Each structure stands twice: as structure tokens, then as C-alpha cells.
Amino acid sequence: MPQTKTANKIMAKRGLAVRVKTAKYRSKSSTQWLLRQLNDPYVAEAQKVGYRSRAAFKLIQLDEKFKFLGKGKTIVDLGCAPGGWTQVAVQRNKGSGQVIGLDILPTEPIEGATLIQQDFTAEDAADKLKALLNGKADIVMSDMAANTTGHQQTDHLRTIALVELAFEFAKEVLSEGGIFITKVFKGGAEADFLKEVKQKFTKVTHFKPDASRKTSPEEYLVAIGFRG
């Protein structure tokens, strides 16, 4: 799959590999994580340009591929912490539109966005979001994933449950022609769920941005053209 222009730009900046000395107080897994972070060009670029996480580049690459962000959009960002996707959404809105972010974890304020700390699975979560919206949403995007247990099948089912919950919310708030984007794990969405999404949108596809680590099972379901 061809890389996006952002991927080409960032990968071209990759420098010499950084080595990490072993330490008695650090576990092997911690050393591996630190090594990966220090040698990750997306981590370095995020720090350089002021994004709160490397995940910002996932959204940028999704937008380069599908071209859905832009001035004046009304956007709901589910699972927004620490705020990388929200930052990109606000920037692409160019001082207009509306961006609302939600996460069970606290998120530091972002100028141009409304952020709430809330468990999306709580009964009142959807109503709180709807109350904040100025009309219908153009985009509902979700980077939510259930905390992993180490058991692949369990983790997949728990994340799919969040995906389905996000989809139900999207159907309620999206304007005609709107876009729904959500993280799924390898293997994609369940067949019955995917069939329903295709009934509600004119185009549905899966995409794995270059900013998603090769070892990660994540990819994104992109549904374009909400039928209303």
C-alpha cells in the first residue's frame, strides 16, 4: 500500500538508531518500550510539532487518504485522550465549526474544543454529547479500544462492543452524507455489524495508516456518506 505524503516526509527523517543501556531497576519489557519510543520517528515528530501523541499522525494520514476534515466541520472525537486527534480536528477546522471530545481519562484543555471526562458506556454519555452539539455532526470518529487482557478473542469482543456503541451513537447524530471512523482490531468488524454499516453508508472500507505500528493489530473502519 503506498505511503501518504506525511508518512514519506516523517520516515525520511529517521536517524541513526538509539541504543538503551540496561538498568537493574528496569524490566525487559520496559526497556523494549523505551527503545521503541526513542526510535519511533512519529514520536519524535509529535514532540517537535506539539502534538500530544503520535496518534495524531494516524488521523492526518486517514484524512490524506479519504479527505474528510476541513473548515467548519462539526466533529465528535470519542476516546480523545490525550488529545492528538482533537488537536488535528481543531487545526483543520481553521477557527470555525465545533469539536467535542470525550474520554474516560482526563484530557488537558485544547483551545477550540469542548472536552468532557466520561465513560462512553455510561447510560448518560450519549445524551451529554448530544446536548453539547450545535445541530448534527459531520464526523464521528473513535479511537476507543478496550483495555487489553492478553486474551486476543476477549480483547477483540470487548473492542467490537465499543465499536458498535459508537456506531449506534453515530447513527443518531450524523447529518446526511456524514462520516464515521472507528478503530477495529485485525480481522475487521464482525460480519453482521459490517453488513449494517454498509446499509447505512455509501462507501465502507478498512485502512491501516503507516503511523499505526506494524506490530499492532489495529486498523480503521471508514464509513463515508451516511444515508440518514
N, C-alpha and C positions, 0 to 999 in steps of 0.2 A: 504494500500500500504506500503511495507516495507521501512524503512528509509534507506538512504545511509549511508556509514560509517562516512562521515563528519557530518551528522545530528546526529547520535548516539553520536559522540565524543563531539559535542558542547552542545547538550541537557543534557549530563551527567554533564556538568559544571554549570548547572543552580543552583544559590544560593538562599538564602532567598529573598523573595520579598522586593523591596524597596518601601517605602511609600513617598508620596509627600505632604507637608503641603500646605494648601490652601493659596492663596495670593489675596489681593484685586485687584491688577493690572493684574492678570492673569485670562483669561476666563476659563470656564469649559472645553471647547474643548482643550485649550492649556494645561491645567492640565492633561487631559486624554492622550494627545500626549506625554507629558513629562514622565508620568507614564509608558506608553508603551515602550518608548525608554530606560528608566532606567532599565526596567525588561526584555528587549529583549536580550537573550544570543547571538544572531547573531550580534547585535550592539556592544556588549562588546567584542566579539571575533574579529570583524573587526578592532576595535580600537587597540586591543592588537597586532595583526599581521601586521597592517599597511595598510589595505585595505581602500579605500576611502568611501566605503558604504557597508552595509550588503548585497546589491545585488550581490556582488562578490560571495557569497556562493550559490546563485541561479545557476550561471554558473558552479561553481565547482560541484554542485550536478547534473546538466544536463550532465556534462562530465563524472561523475561517472556512470551515467545510460547508456549513449549512446557512450562514449569513442570516441570523435571526435577531441579533442585537442591533440597537440603533437609537437614534434620538427620539425621546418622548414615549418610550415603552413603559407599560405597567408590568412589573415583574415580581413574582413571588419566589424567594430562594429558600427552599426547605433544607434543613441541615446546614445552615450557613457558617457556623463557627469553623475556624477563627475569623472568617470574613473575606477570604480571597475571591470567591465568586461574586460576592456582593460588591467588592471594590471594582471589579471589572464591569459589572452591570451598571453601576453608577457612572463610571467613566464613559461608557458607550452611550448613556442617556444624555450626556452633554448638558447637564443642568436642568433637564426637563423630565417629565414622566414621573414614575413612582417606583421605588424599590422597597420591598418589605422582606426582611429576613427572619427566620425562626430557627432556633436550635435549643436542645435540652441543656446545652452548656452555655455559659455566659459568653457574650461576644462584645468586645470593646466597641464603643460607638464609631460609626462611619458617617461622615458628613454626606447628606443626600439620601440616606437610607433610614428606614424605621426598623429597629431590631427588637425582637421580643424573645425572652427566655421561656421556653415552654416545651413540654413533652408533646410531640405531634400526635402520639397515640392517645392522649387525654381527650375526653369527650368534648371539652370546650375549645380545643385548639383551633379547629376549623372555623368556628364562629368568631373567635378573636381575630383571625386573619381577615375574614370577610368584612368585619366591622371596620377594619383599617383601610380596606380597598376603596379607591375612588372610582367605582364602577367595575367593569370587567377587566380581567387580566389578559395581557397579550402573551405572556410566557409564564409557565410554572416549571421551575427547574429544581431538581432534587439530587443532592449528593449524599443523601442519607444512606447509611448501612448499619445493620445491627452489629452490636459488639460481637466479635468472633469468639467461638467456644473452642475452636480447634477441630471440631467435627464438621466436615465440609457440607454434608447434607443438611445438618441442623442450621448452619450459618446461611446456606442458600435459602432455606424455607423462611427463616426469620427476616432476611432481607427482602424476599419477594412479598412478604406480608406488608412491609413498609412501602414497597413499590405500589402495591395495589391500593393502599390507603392514600398515597399521593395521587394516584390516578383518579380515585373517586373524588378527591378534592378538586383536581384539575377540571373534571367534567362539570363541576358546579360553578367554577369561577371564570373559565376561559371564554373569551369572545370568539365569535366565528372566525375561523382562519388562524386561531391561536396555536401555540407550540407547547408541547410537553416533553421534557427531557429528564431522564432519571437514570441513576446508576443501577446496574444489574451485575450479577456475577456471571462468570463464564458458563456458557450453556444458554445464556439469554433468559428471557422470561418464559413462564410456563405457557404451554400451547394454547390453553383455553383463554388465558389472560391476553396473550398476544392477538388472538383472534378478535377479542372485544376491542382492543386498541385499534386494530385495523378497520373495524367497523366505524369508529368514531373519528378517525383521521384519514386524510387522503394519501399520506405517504408515511411509512414506518420503516425504520432501518436501525441497525446496530453499528456503532463506531467506537473504536478504541483510540483515543488521542495518543500521540507519541509521548506526551507528558505523563501518561499512565505507565508505571513501571512495567517492564516486560514480564516480571515475575508475578505481577498482580493479576488475579482472575477477573478484575473489574472491566467492564465496558459500559457503554451508554446506549440506552434505548432513546431514539429520537423520533418523535411523532409530530408531523407537520400538517397544518391545515385542518384544525378542529371543525367538525361538521356542525356543531351546535346542537 
